[in-house]
């Protein structure tokens, strides 16, 4: 058999791009090989001049190809018409020592494998560039007179995320259309007819496709009739976050009343859970298609961002959708940041790595302009870098962060920006005994490209120094430019700093080993320190995130947990200091990646060591920003729920 490197042979497939899917569309194209020169000239006229998508010279007379997969940095001229049917080349051979003669492969040992005209060539020749399935799922057929001596009769649909969905005869596929941003279902029908005798064989093949817009069933019963909104309207100035539904009169979520066991989680009353991703496994999209790459190992810090990507018409590609970023704490160059894209209904539609090749990316945090800051937690040599990452995967990640210095064991990131006219201030923690909290202020505001403010080498860098009172539960603080002074102070007063966040003028961070929460009043220069060990929060505090509830009347500080009896997600009421438990895992040693979707209806949490990401929603259909009832839970009550399961 031919080697894997030798099986990629030049071929032509038919590319069907769904256009105007709101109306049933019929695309029909008939090609006879004995008229190939005429047909190819017509093809060249249809597709215009784009970027070559395959090997040079693979198909003579076809001109430049519209690429199968438009990658970041690849530009297709706007003047090129959108093709209804366009050819797609397979990848070129990577082993030129093998010779192709007729419909035969000559192996390295001189043996020959021969295929009859029209016969499937199996793994010797497959359609390249498909983002679904395996290459062997799409074998090409022997066609001795074709360029590359093959043709590949498949439908290929491009979705809103530039993924190519290859389909076989008789199949159906659902995807988000790149033209209308609507859920679309397309069928693929292929007929191949042999014409002539064995001395003069020609093939006529017909590809038919019909596409129509699909209205998905709601994941939960809406509380009121949903409003109608067109996704093909004129571009808006901001993404749609959610269509309003009237709130129910009786909210059912009781935070802290753990009475439901599901997916190896113990949940508060009124919550549901589902598994979104597992390490080492592909993710399944709402269309039923699997991701082309497996989910990353050791999911760590995360947050959500409104999907701001635009389509060619200037509208939003995924209106109302969002991206959940998830850092990977995997070591030895296996870390990075993954990005999971959800549509406005919270259904998964895409997964990609927006940063890879790094190590031990831990907590991180968002910037006010919508980038994600992820640091390497290098505890061995303190040489970790900090990266600024685009959650959309459009802009290349940068490690030119001004305060990185010689590196560190980076953990959490946050900022304070009181108004757009002010210069923002950024804070970052380090996860080791001598890790001092860093404060960085750029030298000036940059409204043209705020991304560059984190790279401003002229900015001011300083380090936190605490001055505790006698009982060490409160005190004052200052900032110093001397890192060694701050390191000694950190070891004495706030070792192993972890998650960090800002709410108004309060900078909060936690220290894992001593299980303490620090809250600094940035305006007054004072701070308080309290224990995080309370109720079911028995382990070490890890990540923290502020969010409001009860329509803005309650401020909660959500905390993830490491090495607890059954680590979970907890929330501290900022007014009375009581810690309530949202959920717990069964003997799960470390939670991370807490985030709420922009509309507040979807909570995400990962269990780092087994690599599972969960989505948590409310039975009542409300968001986590809406009305919440609280109830403290003791360990005995929680154990009864588990034993009764």
C-alpha positions as CSV (number, residue, x, y, z in Angstrom):
1,X,0.0,0.0,0.0
2,X,1.1,3.6,-0.6
3,X,2.5,5.6,2.3
4,X,0.4,8.3,3.9
5,X,2.7,10.9,2.5
6,X,2.1,9.6,-1.1
7,X,-1.7,9.3,-1.0
8,X,-2.4,13.0,-1.4
9,X,-3.1,13.3,-5.1
10,X,-4.3,16.3,-7.2
11,X,-8.0,16.3,-7.6
12,X,-11.0,18.5,-8.2
13,X,-14.1,18.5,-6.1
14,X,-17.2,20.6,-6.4
15,X,-17.6,23.3,-3.8
16,X,-21.2,24.4,-3.0
17,X,-21.4,27.6,-1.0
18,X,-24.9,28.1,0.5
19,X,-26.2,31.5,-0.5
20,X,-29.6,33.0,0.4
21,X,-30.6,30.0,2.6
22,X,-33.8,31.7,3.8
23,X,-35.3,30.5,0.4
24,X,-35.0,26.9,-0.8
25,X,-32.1,26.9,-3.2
26,X,-31.4,24.5,-6.0
27,X,-27.9,24.3,-7.4
28,X,-27.3,22.0,-10.4
29,X,-24.1,21.6,-12.4
30,X,-23.4,19.0,-15.0
31,X,-19.9,18.4,-16.2
32,X,-18.7,16.1,-19.0
33,X,-15.1,15.3,-19.2
34,X,-15.0,15.4,-23.0
35,X,-15.9,19.1,-22.7
36,X,-13.5,19.9,-20.0
37,X,-11.7,22.8,-21.6
38,X,-15.0,24.7,-22.1
39,X,-16.2,23.9,-18.6
40,X,-12.9,25.0,-17.0
41,X,-13.0,28.4,-18.7
42,X,-16.5,28.9,-17.3
43,X,-15.3,27.9,-13.9
44,X,-12.5,30.5,-14.1
45,X,-15.1,33.2,-15.0
46,X,-17.3,32.2,-12.1
47,X,-14.9,32.3,-9.2
48,X,-12.7,35.3,-10.2
49,X,-9.2,35.6,-8.9
50,X,-8.6,34.4,-5.4
51,X,-5.8,32.9,-3.4
52,X,-4.6,29.5,-4.6
53,X,-6.0,26.8,-2.4
54,X,-3.9,23.9,-3.5
55,X,-0.9,22.8,-5.5
56,X,0.3,24.9,-8.4
57,X,-0.7,23.5,-11.8
58,X,-3.0,20.9,-10.3
59,X,-5.9,22.0,-12.7
60,X,-4.9,23.6,-15.9
61,X,-7.0,26.4,-17.2
62,X,-8.9,27.0,-14.0
63,X,-7.1,30.1,-12.9
64,X,-6.7,30.9,-9.3
65,X,-8.8,29.1,-6.7
66,X,-11.0,30.5,-4.0
67,X,-9.3,28.8,-1.0
68,X,-11.0,26.0,0.9
69,X,-10.1,27.5,4.2
70,X,-9.5,31.3,4.6
71,X,-7.0,31.6,7.4
72,X,-6.0,34.7,9.4
73,X,-3.9,36.9,7.2
74,X,-5.2,35.4,3.9
75,X,-7.1,38.0,1.9
76,X,-9.6,37.2,-0.9
77,X,-10.2,40.2,-3.2
78,X,-13.5,41.7,-2.5
79,X,-14.2,42.0,-6.3
80,X,-14.3,38.2,-6.6
81,X,-17.9,37.1,-6.9
82,X,-19.2,34.6,-4.4
83,X,-19.3,31.3,-6.1
84,X,-22.3,29.1,-6.2
85,X,-20.2,26.2,-7.5
86,X,-16.4,26.4,-7.4
87,X,-13.7,23.8,-7.7
88,X,-11.6,22.8,-4.7
89,X,-8.2,21.1,-5.1
90,X,-6.9,18.4,-2.9
91,X,-3.5,18.9,-1.3
92,X,-0.4,18.1,-3.4
93,X,1.6,15.0,-3.1
94,X,4.2,15.2,-0.3
95,X,6.3,12.3,-1.5
96,X,7.5,12.9,-5.1
97,X,9.5,9.6,-5.2
98,X,6.3,7.7,-6.0
99,X,5.2,7.9,-9.7
100,X,1.6,8.0,-10.9
101,X,1.0,6.2,-14.2
102,X,-2.6,6.1,-15.5
103,X,-4.8,5.2,-12.6
104,X,-2.0,3.3,-11.0
105,X,0.3,3.9,-8.1
106,X,3.9,2.7,-8.2
107,X,5.1,1.9,-4.8
108,X,8.7,2.5,-3.6
109,X,9.4,-1.2,-4.1
110,X,8.3,-1.1,-7.7
111,X,4.9,-2.8,-7.2
112,X,1.9,-1.2,-8.8
113,X,-1.6,-0.7,-7.5
114,X,-4.2,-0.2,-10.3
115,X,-7.7,1.2,-10.2
116,X,-10.4,1.0,-12.9
117,X,-12.0,4.1,-14.3
118,X,-14.6,5.4,-11.8
119,X,-13.3,3.1,-9.0
120,X,-12.8,4.5,-5.5
121,X,-9.1,4.9,-4.8
122,X,-9.6,4.6,-1.0
123,X,-6.8,6.0,1.1
124,X,-4.5,6.5,-2.0
125,X,-6.4,9.7,-2.9
126,X,-8.7,11.6,-0.6
127,X,-10.3,15.1,-0.6
128,X,-8.1,17.4,1.4
129,X,-9.1,20.4,3.4
130,X,-12.3,19.0,5.1
131,X,-12.7,20.3,8.7
132,X,-15.1,17.4,9.6
133,X,-14.4,13.7,9.6
134,X,-11.2,11.9,8.6
135,X,-9.6,12.2,5.2
136,X,-10.4,8.5,4.5
137,X,-14.1,9.4,4.8
138,X,-13.8,11.2,1.4
139,X,-11.9,9.0,-1.1
140,X,-11.6,10.2,-4.7
141,X,-12.5,8.2,-7.8
142,X,-10.2,7.2,-10.7
143,X,-10.5,9.4,-13.7
144,X,-7.5,8.9,-16.0
145,X,-8.1,12.0,-18.2
146,X,-8.5,14.4,-15.3
147,X,-5.6,16.4,-13.9
148,X,-4.2,14.2,-11.1
149,X,-6.2,11.4,-12.6
150,X,-8.9,11.7,-9.9
151,X,-12.1,13.5,-9.3
152,X,-13.8,13.9,-5.9
153,X,-17.6,14.1,-6.0
154,X,-18.5,15.7,-2.7
155,X,-20.5,18.7,-1.5
156,X,-18.4,21.2,0.5
157,X,-20.2,23.8,2.5
158,X,-18.3,26.7,4.2
159,X,-19.8,27.8,7.5
160,X,-19.6,31.2,9.3
161,X,-16.3,30.1,11.0
162,X,-14.5,29.3,7.7
163,X,-14.7,25.6,8.3
164,X,-15.3,23.4,5.3
165,X,-18.0,20.7,5.9
166,X,-17.6,17.9,3.4
167,X,-20.6,15.8,2.7
168,X,-21.3,12.6,0.9
169,X,-24.2,11.7,-1.4
170,X,-27.5,11.6,0.5
171,X,-26.3,13.4,3.6
172,X,-27.8,16.3,5.5
173,X,-25.7,18.9,7.3
174,X,-26.6,21.9,9.6
175,X,-24.3,24.8,10.1
176,X,-24.3,28.6,10.6
177,X,-24.3,30.1,7.2
178,X,-21.4,32.5,6.3
179,X,-23.8,34.6,4.3
180,X,-26.8,35.0,6.6
181,X,-25.5,34.0,10.0
182,X,-28.5,31.7,10.3
183,X,-28.7,28.1,11.1
184,X,-29.0,26.4,7.7
185,X,-29.7,22.8,6.6
186,X,-28.4,21.6,3.3
187,X,-28.7,18.3,1.5
188,X,-26.2,16.7,-0.8
189,X,-27.2,14.6,-3.8
190,X,-24.6,13.2,-6.3
191,X,-25.2,11.1,-9.3
192,X,-22.3,9.6,-11.4
193,X,-23.2,8.1,-14.8
194,X,-20.8,6.2,-17.1
195,X,-21.1,7.0,-20.8
196,X,-19.5,5.1,-23.7
197,X,-17.7,1.9,-24.0
198,X,-14.4,0.7,-22.5
199,X,-12.4,2.3,-25.3
200,X,-14.0,5.7,-25.0
201,X,-15.3,6.1,-21.4
202,X,-16.6,9.4,-20.2
203,X,-18.4,10.2,-16.9
204,X,-21.2,12.7,-16.3
205,X,-21.7,13.6,-12.7
206,X,-24.4,15.8,-11.3
207,X,-24.4,17.5,-7.9
208,X,-27.6,18.8,-6.5
209,X,-28.0,20.8,-3.2
210,X,-31.0,22.4,-1.5
211,X,-30.5,24.6,1.5
212,X,-33.0,26.2,3.8
213,X,-32.9,28.2,7.0
214,X,-33.7,26.2,10.1
215,X,-35.5,27.6,13.2
216,X,-33.9,25.7,16.1
217,X,-36.1,24.5,18.9
218,X,-35.4,26.4,22.1
219,X,-33.3,24.7,24.7
220,X,-35.8,25.6,27.4
221,X,-39.5,26.7,27.2
222,X,-39.5,30.5,26.9
223,X,-41.5,32.3,29.6
224,X,-43.1,34.5,27.1
225,X,-43.4,34.4,23.3
226,X,-40.0,35.1,21.9
227,X,-39.6,38.3,19.9
228,X,-38.9,38.1,16.2
229,X,-35.5,39.3,15.0
230,X,-33.9,38.9,11.6
231,X,-30.2,38.0,11.5
232,X,-29.9,39.4,7.9
233,X,-30.9,42.9,8.8
234,X,-28.6,45.9,8.3
235,X,-25.4,45.7,10.5
236,X,-25.9,46.9,14.0
237,X,-23.3,48.8,16.0
238,X,-23.0,46.2,18.7
239,X,-23.7,42.4,19.0
240,X,-27.1,41.3,20.1
241,X,-26.8,39.8,23.5
242,X,-30.2,38.2,24.0
243,X,-33.8,38.7,23.1
244,X,-35.7,39.7,26.3
245,X,-38.2,37.3,27.8
246,X,-40.4,38.3,30.7
247,X,-39.1,37.1,34.0
248,X,-41.1,34.4,35.8
249,X,-42.9,35.3,38.9
250,X,-41.4,32.6,41.0
251,X,-37.6,32.2,40.7
252,X,-36.5,28.6,41.6
253,X,-32.7,29.0,42.2
254,X,-31.6,28.8,45.8
255,X,-27.9,29.2,46.0
256,X,-26.5,26.9,48.8
257,X,-29.4,24.5,49.0
258,X,-27.6,21.5,47.6
259,X,-30.2,18.9,46.7
260,X,-29.5,17.7,43.2
261,X,-26.9,15.2,41.9
262,X,-26.2,15.3,38.2
263,X,-23.1,14.5,36.1
264,X,-21.1,13.8,39.2
265,X,-21.9,17.3,40.6
266,X,-24.0,18.3,43.6
267,X,-26.0,21.3,42.5
268,X,-27.9,24.0,44.3
269,X,-31.7,23.8,43.9
270,X,-32.9,25.1,40.6
271,X,-29.7,24.3,38.6
272,X,-29.0,22.1,35.6
273,X,-25.7,20.9,34.3
274,X,-24.3,19.5,31.0
275,X,-20.8,18.5,29.9
276,X,-19.4,20.8,27.2
277,X,-15.9,19.4,26.8
278,X,-13.5,16.8,28.0
279,X,-9.7,16.8,27.6
280,X,-8.3,14.6,24.9
281,X,-11.7,14.3,23.2
282,X,-13.2,16.2,20.2
283,X,-16.1,18.6,21.0
284,X,-19.5,18.0,19.4
285,X,-21.1,21.1,17.9
286,X,-24.8,21.9,17.8
287,X,-24.8,20.7,14.1
288,X,-23.6,17.2,15.2
289,X,-20.2,17.7,13.6
290,X,-17.1,17.1,15.8
291,X,-14.3,19.5,16.2
292,X,-11.2,18.7,14.2
293,X,-8.9,18.9,17.2
294,X,-9.3,17.5,20.7
295,X,-10.0,19.7,23.7
296,X,-7.0,20.8,25.6
297,X,-5.6,19.4,28.8
298,X,-5.9,20.9,32.3
299,X,-8.4,23.7,31.6
300,X,-7.8,26.6,33.9
301,X,-8.8,30.3,34.0
302,X,-11.5,31.5,31.7
303,X,-13.9,34.2,30.8
304,X,-16.5,35.1,28.1
305,X,-16.4,37.7,25.4
306,X,-19.1,38.9,23.0
307,X,-18.4,37.6,19.5
308,X,-17.4,40.7,17.5
309,X,-16.3,39.0,14.3
310,X,-17.8,40.5,11.1
311,X,-18.9,38.9,7.9
312,X,-18.2,40.2,4.4
313,X,-21.3,42.3,4.5
314,X,-20.3,44.1,7.6
315,X,-22.7,42.4,9.9
316,X,-21.9,40.1,12.8
317,X,-21.0,36.6,11.9
318,X,-22.5,35.2,15.1
319,X,-25.0,37.8,16.4
320,X,-25.7,37.5,20.1
321,X,-23.1,34.8,20.4
322,X,-20.0,34.7,22.6
323,X,-16.6,33.1,23.0
324,X,-15.5,31.3,26.2
325,X,-11.7,31.3,26.5
326,X,-10.1,28.5,28.6
327,X,-6.4,28.6,29.5
328,X,-4.5,25.3,29.5
329,X,-2.3,24.6,32.5
330,X,-0.5,21.7,30.7
331,X,3.3,21.7,31.1
332,X,6.2,21.3,28.6
333,X,4.9,23.4,25.7
334,X,1.5,21.7,25.8
335,X,-0.4,24.7,27.2
336,X,-2.1,27.7,25.6
337,X,-5.6,29.1,25.4
338,X,-8.6,27.5,23.7
339,X,-11.7,29.4,22.5
340,X,-15.1,27.8,22.5
341,X,-17.7,29.8,20.4
342,X,-21.4,29.6,21.3
343,X,-24.4,31.0,19.4
344,X,-27.0,33.2,21.0
345,X,-28.8,30.2,22.4
346,X,-25.7,28.9,24.1
347,X,-25.1,26.1,21.7
348,X,-21.5,25.2,20.8
349,X,-20.6,26.0,17.2
350,X,-16.8,26.1,17.1
351,X,-13.5,25.4,19.0
352,X,-10.0,26.5,18.2
353,X,-6.7,27.2,19.9
354,X,-5.9,30.9,19.9
355,X,-2.6,30.4,21.7
356,X,-0.5,27.2,21.8
357,X,3.0,26.0,22.4
358,X,3.2,27.6,25.8
359,X,3.4,26.0,29.3
360,X,1.3,26.0,32.4
361,X,-1.1,28.9,31.5
362,X,-3.0,29.5,34.6
363,X,-5.7,32.0,35.8
364,X,-5.4,35.1,33.7
365,X,-7.9,37.9,33.1
366,X,-9.6,40.2,30.6
367,X,-8.7,43.7,29.5
368,X,-11.3,46.5,29.0
369,X,-10.8,46.3,25.2
370,X,-11.7,42.6,25.0
371,X,-8.4,40.8,25.0
372,X,-7.3,37.9,27.3
373,X,-4.1,38.1,29.4
374,X,-2.7,34.6,30.1
375,X,0.6,34.0,32.1
376,X,2.7,31.0,32.4
377,X,2.9,29.7,35.9
378,X,6.6,28.6,35.9
379,X,7.2,27.5,39.5
380,X,10.5,25.8,38.7
381,X,12.5,28.6,37.2
382,X,10.2,31.7,37.5
383,X,10.7,32.2,33.8
384,X,7.1,32.2,32.6
385,X,5.9,34.7,30.0
386,X,2.7,36.7,29.8
387,X,0.6,36.7,26.6
388,X,-2.1,39.0,25.4
389,X,-4.5,36.9,23.3
390,X,-7.3,37.8,21.0
391,X,-10.3,35.5,22.0
392,X,-11.6,35.7,18.4
393,X,-8.3,34.4,17.0
394,X,-7.9,37.2,14.5
395,X,-4.9,39.1,16.0
396,X,-1.7,37.2,16.7
397,X,-0.9,36.8,20.4
398,X,1.8,39.0,21.8
399,X,4.3,38.4,24.7
400,X,5.7,41.9,24.7
401,X,4.2,42.7,28.0
402,X,6.0,45.6,29.6
403,X,6.2,44.2,33.2
404,X,7.2,40.7,32.4
405,X,10.9,41.3,33.2
406,X,12.9,38.0,33.4
407,X,9.6,36.1,33.8
408,X,7.7,34.7,36.7
409,X,5.0,32.3,38.0
410,X,2.1,34.3,36.8
411,X,-1.4,33.8,38.0
412,X,-4.3,36.4,37.9
413,X,-4.8,39.6,36.0
414,X,-7.2,42.5,36.4
415,X,-7.6,46.2,35.9
416,X,-9.1,49.4,37.1
417,X,-10.4,51.9,34.5
418,X,-12.8,54.4,36.0
419,X,-13.6,56.2,32.7
420,X,-12.4,56.1,29.1
421,X,-10.7,59.4,29.6
422,X,-8.5,58.0,32.4
423,X,-5.3,56.0,32.0
424,X,-6.1,52.4,33.1
425,X,-4.1,50.6,35.8
426,X,-3.4,46.9,35.6
427,X,-2.6,44.4,38.4
428,X,-1.1,40.9,38.3
429,X,-0.4,38.2,40.9
430,X,2.4,35.6,41.1
431,X,1.8,32.2,42.6
432,X,4.8,31.6,44.8
433,X,5.9,32.5,48.4
434,X,7.8,35.6,47.3
435,X,5.4,36.6,44.5
436,X,4.6,40.3,44.9
437,X,1.4,41.8,43.5
438,X,2.4,44.1,40.5
439,X,0.8,47.3,39.5
440,X,1.4,48.8,36.0
441,X,0.2,52.1,34.6
442,X,0.9,53.0,31.0
443,X,2.5,56.4,30.3
444,X,-0.4,57.5,28.2
445,X,-3.8,56.4,27.0
446,X,-3.9,54.8,23.5
447,X,-7.4,55.0,22.0
448,X,-6.3,54.0,18.5
449,X,-4.9,50.6,19.5
450,X,-5.4,50.1,23.3
451,X,-3.8,46.6,22.9
452,X,-0.4,48.4,22.9
453,X,-0.9,49.9,26.3
454,X,0.3,46.7,27.9
455,X,3.5,46.9,25.9
456,X,4.3,50.5,27.0
457,X,7.9,50.3,28.3
458,X,7.7,53.9,29.5
459,X,4.9,53.0,31.9
460,X,5.2,52.9,35.7
461,X,5.7,49.6,37.5
462,X,5.4,49.2,41.2
463,X,4.9,46.4,43.8
464,X,2.5,45.9,46.7
465,X,3.7,46.4,50.3
466,X,1.3,45.6,53.2
467,X,1.6,47.3,56.6
468,X,-0.6,45.2,58.9
469,X,-2.1,46.3,62.1
470,X,-1.4,44.5,65.4
471,X,-4.0,41.7,64.8
472,X,-3.0,41.4,61.1
473,X,-6.7,41.5,60.0
474,X,-6.4,45.0,58.6
475,X,-3.9,47.6,57.9
476,X,-2.6,50.1,55.3
477,X,-0.6,49.5,52.1
478,X,1.8,51.3,49.8
479,X,3.5,50.7,46.4
480,X,7.2,50.5,45.9
481,X,9.5,50.4,42.9
482,X,11.9,48.0,44.7
483,X,10.9,44.5,43.9
484,X,13.1,42.9,46.5
485,X,11.4,44.9,49.3
486,X,8.0,43.8,47.9
487,X,9.1,40.1,47.7
488,X,10.1,40.0,51.3
489,X,6.8,41.7,52.3
490,X,4.8,39.2,50.2
491,X,6.5,36.2,51.9
492,X,5.6,37.6,55.3
493,X,2.1,39.0,54.6
494,X,0.5,37.6,51.4
495,X,2.4,34.5,50.1
496,X,1.2,32.5,47.1
497,X,-1.3,35.1,45.7
498,X,-3.8,33.6,43.3
499,X,-7.0,35.1,41.8
500,X,-7.3,38.8,41.6
501,X,-10.2,41.2,40.6
502,X,-11.4,44.8,41.0
503,X,-14.9,46.0,41.8
504,X,-15.3,49.8,41.9
505,X,-12.4,50.9,44.1
506,X,-11.8,47.6,45.8
507,X,-8.9,45.3,44.7
508,X,-9.4,41.8,46.0
509,X,-7.1,38.8,45.8
510,X,-6.7,35.5,47.6
511,X,-3.7,33.5,48.9
512,X,-4.1,29.8,48.6
513,X,-1.8,28.3,51.3
514,X,-3.0,30.5,54.2
515,X,-6.6,30.6,52.8
516,X,-7.1,34.3,53.1
517,X,-9.0,37.0,51.2
518,X,-7.5,40.5,51.0
519,X,-9.6,43.5,50.0
520,X,-7.7,46.8,49.3
521,X,-9.5,50.1,49.2
522,X,-7.5,51.7,46.4
523,X,-8.7,55.2,47.2
524,X,-8.1,55.1,51.0
525,X,-4.9,53.0,51.1
526,X,-6.4,50.6,53.7
527,X,-7.2,46.9,53.5
528,X,-9.0,44.1,55.4
529,X,-8.1,40.4,55.6
530,X,-10.6,37.5,56.2
531,X,-10.5,33.8,56.1
532,X,-12.0,31.9,53.1
533,X,-12.6,28.8,55.2
534,X,-16.4,28.9,55.8
535,X,-19.3,26.5,55.3
536,X,-18.4,24.1,52.5
537,X,-15.5,26.2,51.3
538,X,-12.8,24.1,53.0
539,X,-10.0,24.0,50.4
540,X,-7.7,26.6,49.1
541,X,-9.1,29.6,47.2
542,X,-8.0,29.6,43.6
543,X,-9.6,32.0,41.1
544,X,-12.0,34.9,41.9
545,X,-14.5,36.8,39.8
546,X,-16.9,39.6,40.8
547,X,-20.5,39.5,39.5
548,X,-23.8,41.1,40.6
549,X,-27.1,39.5,41.4
550,X,-30.6,40.5,42.4
551,X,-30.6,43.1,39.5
552,X,-27.5,44.8,40.7
553,X,-28.4,45.0,44.4
554,X,-26.1,42.2,45.5
555,X,-22.4,42.0,44.8
556,X,-20.9,38.4,44.8
557,X,-17.3,37.3,44.7
558,X,-17.2,33.9,43.1
559,X,-14.4,31.6,44.1
560,X,-13.0,28.4,42.7
561,X,-11.4,25.9,45.1
562,X,-8.4,23.6,45.1
563,X,-7.8,20.5,47.2
564,X,-11.1,20.6,49.1
565,X,-13.0,17.7,50.3
566,X,-15.1,18.0,47.2
567,X,-13.9,21.2,45.5
568,X,-16.7,23.4,44.1
569,X,-17.8,26.9,43.1
570,X,-18.6,29.3,46.0
571,X,-19.9,32.8,46.2
572,X,-19.2,35.4,48.9
573,X,-21.8,38.0,49.6
574,X,-19.8,41.2,49.7
575,X,-22.1,42.8,52.2
576,X,-22.3,40.3,55.0
577,X,-19.2,38.1,54.2
578,X,-21.2,34.9,54.1
579,X,-20.0,32.2,51.6
580,X,-22.6,30.2,49.8
581,X,-21.9,27.1,47.7
582,X,-23.2,26.9,44.1
583,X,-22.0,23.4,43.4
584,X,-19.6,20.7,44.4
585,X,-17.8,17.9,42.5
586,X,-17.5,14.3,43.6
587,X,-14.0,14.0,44.9
588,X,-12.8,16.6,42.3
589,X,-9.7,18.2,43.6
590,X,-9.6,21.5,41.7
591,X,-12.2,23.8,40.1
592,X,-11.2,26.6,37.7
593,X,-12.4,28.6,34.7
594,X,-15.5,30.2,36.3
595,X,-17.3,32.6,34.0
596,X,-20.7,33.8,33.1
597,X,-21.9,34.3,29.6
598,X,-22.6,38.0,28.6
599,X,-26.3,37.5,29.1
600,X,-25.7,35.8,32.4
601,X,-27.7,32.7,31.6
602,X,-24.8,30.3,31.3
603,X,-22.2,29.6,33.9
604,X,-19.0,27.8,33.0
605,X,-16.7,25.9,35.3
606,X,-13.9,23.4,34.7
607,X,-12.4,20.7,36.8
608,X,-8.8,21.1,35.9
609,X,-7.2,17.7,36.7
610,X,-9.7,15.5,34.9
611,X,-10.2,18.1,32.1
612,X,-14.0,18.5,32.1
613,X,-15.9,21.7,31.4
614,X,-19.5,22.1,32.6
615,X,-22.2,24.5,31.6
616,X,-24.6,25.4,34.5
617,X,-28.1,26.9,33.8
618,X,-31.1,27.8,35.9
619,X,-34.4,25.9,35.7
620,X,-36.4,29.1,35.7
621,X,-34.7,30.5,32.6
622,X,-33.4,33.5,34.4
623,X,-29.8,34.8,34.4
624,X,-27.4,34.6,37.3
625,X,-27.6,38.4,37.4
626,X,-31.3,38.2,38.3
627,X,-33.1,37.2,41.6
628,X,-31.2,34.7,43.7
629,X,-32.3,33.3,47.0
630,X,-29.5,32.3,49.4
631,X,-29.2,29.5,51.9
632,X,-26.1,28.5,53.8
633,X,-25.4,24.7,53.6
634,X,-23.5,22.7,56.2
635,X,-21.3,19.7,55.5
636,X,-23.8,17.3,57.1
637,X,-26.7,18.3,54.8
638,X,-24.5,18.1,51.7
639,X,-23.4,14.6,52.7
640,X,-27.0,13.5,53.1
641,X,-27.8,14.6,49.5
642,X,-24.8,12.6,48.2
643,X,-25.6,9.5,50.2
644,X,-29.2,9.6,49.1
645,X,-28.2,9.7,45.4
